[in-house]
Amino acid sequence: MMNRKWILAGSGALLLGLVGVAIVTAEPEGRGAIFIAGDKPVSEDQIRQKLQSDGWSNVQIVRNGWYFEAIGSKDGQTANVAINSQNGRLRTGDDDDED
């Protein structure tokens, strides 16, 4: 009976530790994947250069609030992305223009 309590207590502590690690390493809410490293403001020219170096062509960029919205072609497909001008990260589904 005593061993069972220790096993349950150890399992609970392990689970709590794993949840803590997941919380600490998780991406902060409202922050998308890094597009341009540095977590600092980025320019339209930086975004254009990055897209072109990634193989994009016919790149068009428009400023929309805090975001640069880019559209272009890559591998015969048209694609678009939105990059936060304040931190160089891609827009996530729950982002809005009023950070």
URFEN-V936708 format. One record per residue. N is the residue number from 1. RES is the residue in one letter. PSI is psi in degrees with one decimal (* if undefined). NEAR is the number of other ideal C-beta (glycine too) atoms within 12 Angstrom. D_LAST is the distance of its C-alpha to the last C-alpha in Angstrom with 2 decimals. Layout:
# URFEN-V936708
[[N,RES,PSI,NEAR,D_LAST] [N,RES,PSI,NEAR,D_LAST]]
This chain:
# URFEN-V936708
[[1,M,-41.3,7,54.06] [2,M,-38.0,8,52.75] [3,N,-37.4,9,51.60] [4,R,-40.5,10,49.58] [5,K,-40.8,11,47.69] [6,W,-38.4,12,46.93] [7,I,-44.8,13,45.76] [8,L,-42.0,14,43.45] [9,A,-42.4,14,42.13] [10,G,-41.4,14,41.62] [11,S,-41.1,14,39.89] [12,G,-42.8,14,37.53] [13,A,-40.6,14,36.76] [14,L,-44.9,14,36.18] [15,L,-44.2,14,33.82] [16,L,-40.9,14,31.88] [17,G,-41.5,14,31.73] [18,L,-40.1,14,30.50] [19,V,-41.0,14,27.69] [20,G,-43.6,13,26.73] [21,V,-42.6,12,26.76] [22,A,-40.0,12,24.63] [23,I,-43.5,13,21.96] [24,V,-38.2,11,22.07] [25,T,-5.8,10,22.04] [26,A,152.0,11,19.47] [27,E,130.9,16,16.30] [28,P,145.7,15,13.39] [29,E,140.6,12,11.45] [30,G,10.2,19,8.70] [31,R,117.0,21,10.39] [32,G,-175.2,26,12.83] [33,A,150.0,18,16.16] [34,I,125.8,18,16.80] [35,F,-47.2,29,17.83] [36,I,117.6,32,18.48] [37,A,152.2,13,19.19] [38,G,-18.6,16,18.28] [39,D,41.0,16,14.61] [40,K,166.3,15,14.57] [41,P,144.0,18,13.77] [42,V,157.6,31,15.88] [43,S,165.2,19,17.90] [44,E,-40.1,23,19.18] [45,D,-40.0,14,22.55] [46,Q,-42.3,23,21.43] [47,I,-45.3,35,19.99] [48,R,-46.7,26,23.19] [49,Q,-41.8,18,25.40] [50,K,-46.0,28,23.84] [51,L,-44.9,32,24.22] [52,Q,-38.0,19,27.74] [53,S,-23.1,14,28.74] [54,D,2.8,20,27.67] [55,G,8.8,16,30.13] [56,W,149.2,26,28.11] [57,S,167.9,20,29.94] [58,N,43.4,19,29.42] [59,V,128.9,29,25.78] [60,Q,134.1,21,23.90] [61,I,134.2,29,20.38] [62,V,138.4,20,18.35] [63,R,131.6,19,15.19] [64,N,94.4,21,12.82] [65,G,-129.1,18,9.78] [66,W,-1.1,23,7.94] [67,Y,148.9,32,10.38] [68,F,125.3,37,14.12] [69,E,122.9,26,16.02] [70,A,141.5,37,19.41] [71,I,143.4,23,22.55] [72,G,-173.9,26,25.86] [73,S,141.2,19,28.87] [74,K,128.5,20,29.72] [75,D,38.3,11,32.95] [76,G,3.7,11,33.86] [77,Q,142.6,13,30.72] [78,T,135.2,16,27.93] [79,A,160.5,21,24.46] [80,N,152.8,24,20.90] [81,V,157.4,32,17.75] [82,A,127.7,30,14.16] [83,I,130.1,38,13.03] [84,N,122.3,35,9.78] [85,S,-16.9,29,11.21] [86,Q,-24.0,24,9.77] [87,N,0.4,27,11.41] [88,G,18.5,29,13.75] [89,R,153.1,32,12.89] [90,L,146.1,28,13.56] [91,R,137.7,30,11.25] [92,T,168.7,21,12.21] [93,G,-26.6,10,13.37] [94,D,4.6,12,10.84] [95,D,152.9,25,7.65] [96,D,175.8,15,6.50] [97,D,-6.3,16,5.92] [98,E,47.5,9,3.83] [99,D,*,19,0.00]]
